[in-house]
Amino acid sequence: MVPAMYMAIDQYGNTYHGLVHPRKDLCEQLGRKHVNKMYRTRKGGVDQHCGYVIAGLWLEVFEVRPWHSA
C-alpha cells in the first residue's frame, strides 16, 4: 500500500509538494516549530480542519491521489 501524499497551497498561491506528514514536513520546509490549525466553517455551522497557519502563512492542505481513467 502506498502512503498518502499531500500538498499545500498558501494564501499567495505558493505550493508545497511531496508532503507525507503535512504538519511535520511544512515545519521543516519553513524552518518553524509553532503551528496553529486552520479551520473552515461548513454549511450547518460545522467547523472542519483544512490546514495550518505557520509563520504567517495560511496553508490549505490537499490529499494527492492518482487519476485513474474508467
C-alpha positions, 0 to 999 in steps of 0.5 A, spaced: 500 500 500 502 506 498 502 512 503 498 518 502 501 524 499 499 531 500 500 538 498 499 545 500 497 551 497 498 558 501 494 564 501 499 567 495 498 561 491 505 558 493 505 550 493 508 545 497 509 538 494 511 531 496 508 532 503 507 525 507 506 528 514 503 535 512 504 538 519 511 535 520 514 536 513 511 544 512 515 545 519 521 543 516 520 546 509 519 553 513 524 552 518 518 553 524 516 549 530 509 553 532 503 551 528 496 553 529 490 549 525 486 552 520 479 551 520 473 552 515 466 553 517 461 548 513 454 549 511 450 547 518 455 551 522 460 545 522 467 547 523 472 542 519 480 542 519 483 544 512 490 546 514 495 550 518 497 557 519 505 557 520 509 563 520 504 567 517 502 563 512 495 560 511 496 553 508 490 549 505 492 542 505 490 537 499 490 529 499 494 527 492 491 521 489 492 518 482 487 519 476 485 513 474 481 513 467 474 508 467 
